[in-house]
Amino acid sequence: MKTTRLLSLLAIMALTVSPSLAGDAKSIFTGKDLSGWKAPEGNDAKGWYTAADGELRIQSGPEKKGSILWTENSYRNFELTFDFKFGEGTVDTGVHIKNDKEQIQIGISGSLKRDMTGSPYIAGKGYPVEAEGVKELLKLDDWNSMKIRVTGKLYEVWLNGKQVLSYESESAIDEGPLGLQLHGGKDMGATFRDLRITELN
């Protein structure tokens, strides 16, 4: 009886401290094409986002113009999980959260000239905080896993299984698509795979 009560209490506590799931994790990348994504317009952008063999690759074009690959769907509260791997050049990419003003950085910050993976970039504020412990966790020559949880204005990030960020953005908006950034002015490449999203209540 005591064990049953303890388990029930633990279950209730878990529900009070964690957002509830609205559904199972859903793949947002087919692994073979860009269905469900809005490819950028313009001759320099077309062809620099490619999908094959379960991987989504971003690669700067000859003119090195910046662009963003957006999801067709919009989201409110969610957990996004994916793997990423650095390619050639100076990798400066990230995941835009609901608009082009806020993102979770992956790779070298163009302004700070150092790796800011897992940190939030907020337009007008730069990097208000820095993700912790990234240097010890980040694998430069292999696949990395990342989880981004957004609940209201709270952004949380895990890198290779360890939480590295908790940040509340005053300028966060309620709903919008997610985007993968190809930074302008860079000669770079990066690869993503197994992109999945779980919508939260």
C-alpha positions as a Markdown table, in Angstrom:
| # | Residue | x | y | z |
|---|---|---|---|---|
| 1 | Met | 0.0 | 0.0 | 0.0 |
| 2 | Lys | 2.8 | 2.4 | 0.9 |
| 3 | Thr | 4.6 | 1.7 | -2.3 |
| 4 | Thr | 1.4 | 2.3 | -4.3 |
| 5 | Arg | 0.8 | 5.6 | -2.6 |
| 6 | Leu | 4.4 | 6.6 | -3.2 |
| 7 | Leu | 4.2 | 5.9 | -6.9 |
| 8 | Ser | 1.0 | 7.9 | -7.2 |
| 9 | Leu | 2.6 | 10.8 | -5.4 |
| 10 | Leu | 5.6 | 10.7 | -7.7 |
| 11 | Ala | 3.4 | 10.6 | -10.7 |
| 12 | Ile | 1.4 | 13.7 | -9.5 |
| 13 | Met | 4.7 | 15.6 | -8.8 |
| 14 | Ala | 6.0 | 14.8 | -12.3 |
| 15 | Leu | 2.8 | 16.2 | -13.8 |
| 16 | Thr | 3.1 | 19.4 | -11.8 |
| 17 | Val | 6.7 | 20.2 | -12.8 |
| 18 | Ser | 6.7 | 19.1 | -16.5 |
| 19 | Pro | 4.6 | 20.3 | -19.4 |
| 20 | Ser | 2.1 | 17.6 | -20.5 |
| 21 | Leu | 2.4 | 16.0 | -23.9 |
| 22 | Ala | -0.3 | 16.8 | -26.5 |
| 23 | Gly | 0.9 | 13.9 | -28.7 |
| 24 | Asp | 3.7 | 11.6 | -29.7 |
| 25 | Ala | 6.9 | 12.9 | -31.3 |
| 26 | Lys | 6.3 | 13.4 | -35.0 |
| 27 | Ser | 9.0 | 13.5 | -37.7 |
| 28 | Ile | 9.2 | 16.9 | -39.5 |
| 29 | Phe | 11.7 | 15.6 | -42.1 |
| 30 | Thr | 11.0 | 12.8 | -44.5 |
| 31 | Gly | 14.7 | 12.0 | -44.9 |
| 32 | Lys | 14.4 | 12.0 | -48.7 |
| 33 | Asp | 13.0 | 15.5 | -49.7 |
| 34 | Leu | 12.0 | 18.9 | -48.3 |
| 35 | Ser | 8.2 | 18.1 | -48.0 |
| 36 | Gly | 6.8 | 20.2 | -45.1 |
| 37 | Trp | 9.4 | 22.9 | -45.5 |
| 38 | Lys | 9.4 | 26.2 | -47.4 |
| 39 | Ala | 12.6 | 26.5 | -49.5 |
| 40 | Pro | 14.0 | 30.0 | -49.9 |
| 41 | Glu | 13.4 | 32.0 | -53.1 |
| 42 | Gly | 16.2 | 33.2 | -55.3 |
| 43 | Asn | 18.8 | 31.6 | -57.6 |
| 44 | Asp | 21.5 | 31.5 | -55.0 |
| 45 | Ala | 19.3 | 29.9 | -52.3 |
| 46 | Lys | 17.8 | 27.1 | -54.4 |
| 47 | Gly | 19.7 | 23.9 | -54.2 |
| 48 | Trp | 21.6 | 24.7 | -51.1 |
| 49 | Tyr | 19.2 | 22.8 | -48.9 |
| 50 | Thr | 19.3 | 19.2 | -49.9 |
| 51 | Ala | 17.8 | 16.0 | -48.6 |
| 52 | Ala | 18.9 | 12.4 | -49.1 |
| 53 | Asp | 19.7 | 9.2 | -47.2 |
| 54 | Gly | 18.0 | 10.5 | -44.0 |
| 55 | Glu | 20.0 | 13.7 | -43.9 |
| 56 | Leu | 19.2 | 17.3 | -44.4 |
| 57 | Arg | 22.2 | 19.2 | -45.6 |
| 58 | Ile | 22.7 | 23.0 | -45.7 |
| 59 | Gln | 25.5 | 24.4 | -47.9 |
| 60 | Ser | 26.4 | 28.0 | -48.7 |
| 61 | Gly | 26.1 | 29.0 | -52.4 |
| 62 | Pro | 28.7 | 30.7 | -54.5 |
| 63 | Glu | 27.4 | 34.2 | -53.5 |
| 64 | Lys | 27.2 | 33.1 | -49.8 |
| 65 | Lys | 23.8 | 34.7 | -49.4 |
| 66 | Gly | 21.9 | 34.1 | -46.1 |
| 67 | Ser | 18.6 | 32.3 | -46.0 |
| 68 | Ile | 16.3 | 30.3 | -43.8 |
| 69 | Leu | 14.5 | 27.0 | -44.4 |
| 70 | Trp | 11.1 | 27.3 | -42.6 |
| 71 | Thr | 8.6 | 24.6 | -41.6 |
| 72 | Glu | 5.3 | 24.9 | -43.3 |
| 73 | Asn | 3.6 | 24.3 | -39.9 |
| 74 | Ser | 3.5 | 26.7 | -37.0 |
| 75 | Tyr | 4.0 | 25.7 | -33.3 |
| 76 | Arg | 3.3 | 27.0 | -29.8 |
| 77 | Asn | 4.7 | 24.9 | -27.0 |
| 78 | Phe | 6.9 | 22.0 | -28.1 |
| 79 | Glu | 10.0 | 19.8 | -27.8 |
| 80 | Leu | 12.2 | 19.7 | -30.9 |
| 81 | Thr | 14.8 | 16.9 | -31.0 |
| 82 | Phe | 17.4 | 16.4 | -33.8 |
| 83 | Asp | 21.0 | 15.4 | -34.5 |
| 84 | Phe | 23.5 | 17.8 | -36.1 |
| 85 | Lys | 27.0 | 17.5 | -37.5 |
| 86 | Phe | 29.4 | 20.3 | -38.4 |
| 87 | Gly | 30.6 | 20.4 | -42.0 |
| 88 | Glu | 33.3 | 22.4 | -43.7 |
| 89 | Gly | 34.1 | 26.1 | -43.2 |
| 90 | Thr | 33.0 | 28.3 | -40.4 |
| 91 | Val | 29.7 | 26.8 | -39.3 |
| 92 | Asp | 27.2 | 29.5 | -38.2 |
| 93 | Thr | 23.7 | 28.2 | -38.1 |
| 94 | Gly | 20.9 | 27.6 | -35.7 |
| 95 | Val | 17.2 | 27.0 | -35.1 |
| 96 | His | 14.9 | 30.0 | -35.5 |
| 97 | Ile | 12.1 | 29.9 | -32.9 |
| 98 | Lys | 8.8 | 31.1 | -34.4 |
| 99 | Asn | 10.3 | 34.0 | -36.3 |
| 100 | Asp | 13.6 | 35.4 | -37.6 |
| 101 | Lys | 14.3 | 37.5 | -34.5 |
| 102 | Glu | 15.1 | 34.7 | -32.1 |
| 103 | Gln | 17.1 | 31.5 | -32.5 |
| 104 | Ile | 19.2 | 28.8 | -30.7 |
| 105 | Gln | 22.7 | 29.1 | -32.1 |
| 106 | Ile | 24.7 | 26.2 | -33.5 |
| 107 | Gly | 28.3 | 26.9 | -34.2 |
| 108 | Ile | 30.5 | 30.0 | -34.4 |
| 109 | Ser | 28.9 | 33.4 | -33.6 |
| 110 | Gly | 29.7 | 35.9 | -36.3 |
| 111 | Ser | 29.7 | 38.7 | -33.8 |
| 112 | Leu | 31.6 | 37.1 | -30.9 |
| 113 | Lys | 33.9 | 34.9 | -33.1 |
| 114 | Arg | 33.6 | 31.9 | -30.9 |
| 115 | Asp | 31.3 | 28.9 | -30.5 |
| 116 | Met | 28.0 | 29.7 | -28.9 |
| 117 | Thr | 26.1 | 26.4 | -29.6 |
| 118 | Gly | 23.0 | 26.1 | -27.4 |
| 119 | Ser | 22.9 | 29.9 | -26.6 |
| 120 | Pro | 19.9 | 32.1 | -27.6 |
| 121 | Tyr | 20.4 | 34.9 | -30.1 |
| 122 | Ile | 17.8 | 37.6 | -29.7 |
| 123 | Ala | 17.6 | 40.4 | -32.2 |
| 124 | Gly | 18.5 | 43.7 | -30.5 |
| 125 | Lys | 20.1 | 41.9 | -27.5 |
| 126 | Gly | 22.7 | 39.7 | -29.1 |
| 127 | Tyr | 23.4 | 36.8 | -26.8 |
| 128 | Pro | 21.8 | 37.7 | -23.4 |
| 129 | Val | 23.1 | 34.5 | -21.8 |
| 130 | Glu | 25.5 | 31.7 | -22.7 |
| 131 | Ala | 24.8 | 28.0 | -22.6 |
| 132 | Glu | 26.8 | 26.2 | -19.9 |
| 133 | Gly | 29.2 | 23.3 | -20.3 |
| 134 | Val | 29.1 | 23.2 | -24.1 |
| 135 | Lys | 32.8 | 23.0 | -24.6 |
| 136 | Glu | 33.0 | 19.7 | -22.8 |
| 137 | Leu | 29.9 | 18.2 | -24.5 |
| 138 | Leu | 30.2 | 19.3 | -28.1 |
| 139 | Lys | 31.7 | 16.9 | -30.6 |
| 140 | Leu | 33.2 | 18.8 | -33.5 |
| 141 | Asp | 33.8 | 15.8 | -35.8 |
| 142 | Asp | 30.8 | 13.6 | -35.0 |
| 143 | Trp | 27.0 | 13.7 | -34.6 |
| 144 | Asn | 25.6 | 15.7 | -31.7 |
| 145 | Ser | 22.0 | 15.5 | -30.3 |
| 146 | Met | 20.0 | 18.6 | -29.3 |
| 147 | Lys | 16.7 | 19.0 | -27.6 |
| 148 | Ile | 14.9 | 22.4 | -27.6 |
| 149 | Arg | 11.9 | 22.8 | -25.3 |
| 150 | Val | 9.8 | 25.9 | -25.7 |
| 151 | Thr | 7.0 | 26.6 | -23.1 |
| 152 | Gly | 5.6 | 30.1 | -23.3 |
| 153 | Lys | 8.5 | 32.4 | -23.1 |
| 154 | Leu | 10.9 | 29.8 | -21.6 |
| 155 | Tyr | 13.6 | 28.3 | -23.8 |
| 156 | Glu | 15.4 | 25.2 | -22.6 |
| 157 | Val | 18.2 | 23.4 | -24.4 |
| 158 | Trp | 19.9 | 20.0 | -23.9 |
| 159 | Leu | 23.1 | 19.0 | -25.7 |
| 160 | Asn | 24.1 | 15.4 | -25.9 |
| 161 | Gly | 21.7 | 14.6 | -23.0 |
| 162 | Lys | 22.7 | 17.4 | -20.6 |
| 163 | Gln | 20.8 | 20.6 | -20.1 |
| 164 | Val | 22.9 | 23.6 | -21.0 |
| 165 | Leu | 20.3 | 26.4 | -21.1 |
| 166 | Ser | 17.2 | 27.8 | -19.4 |
| 167 | Tyr | 16.3 | 31.3 | -20.6 |
| 168 | Glu | 13.1 | 33.3 | -20.5 |
| 169 | Ser | 12.7 | 35.6 | -23.5 |
| 170 | Glu | 10.6 | 38.7 | -22.9 |
| 171 | Ser | 10.1 | 39.1 | -26.7 |
| 172 | Ala | 9.0 | 35.5 | -27.5 |
| 173 | Ile | 5.9 | 35.3 | -29.6 |
| 174 | Asp | 3.0 | 32.8 | -29.1 |
| 175 | Glu | 3.2 | 30.9 | -32.3 |
| 176 | Gly | 5.2 | 30.5 | -35.5 |
| 177 | Pro | 7.2 | 28.2 | -37.7 |
| 178 | Leu | 10.7 | 26.8 | -37.0 |
| 179 | Gly | 13.6 | 27.6 | -39.3 |
| 180 | Leu | 17.1 | 26.3 | -40.1 |
| 181 | Gln | 19.5 | 29.1 | -40.8 |
| 182 | Leu | 22.1 | 29.3 | -43.5 |
| 183 | His | 24.2 | 32.4 | -42.4 |
| 184 | Gly | 25.1 | 34.9 | -45.1 |
| 185 | Gly | 28.7 | 35.7 | -45.8 |
| 186 | Lys | 30.0 | 32.3 | -44.7 |
| 187 | Asp | 31.5 | 29.4 | -46.6 |
| 188 | Met | 30.0 | 26.6 | -44.6 |
| 189 | Gly | 28.1 | 23.4 | -44.5 |
| 190 | Ala | 26.2 | 21.4 | -41.8 |
| 191 | Thr | 24.0 | 18.4 | -41.7 |
| 192 | Phe | 20.8 | 17.6 | -39.7 |
| 193 | Arg | 18.9 | 14.3 | -39.2 |
| 194 | Asp | 16.0 | 12.8 | -37.3 |
| 195 | Leu | 14.2 | 16.0 | -36.7 |
| 196 | Arg | 11.2 | 15.3 | -34.5 |
| 197 | Ile | 8.7 | 17.5 | -32.7 |
| 198 | Thr | 6.4 | 16.8 | -29.7 |
| 199 | Glu | 3.7 | 19.4 | -29.2 |
| 200 | Leu | 3.1 | 20.3 | -25.5 |
| 201 | Asn | -0.1 | 21.6 | -23.8 |
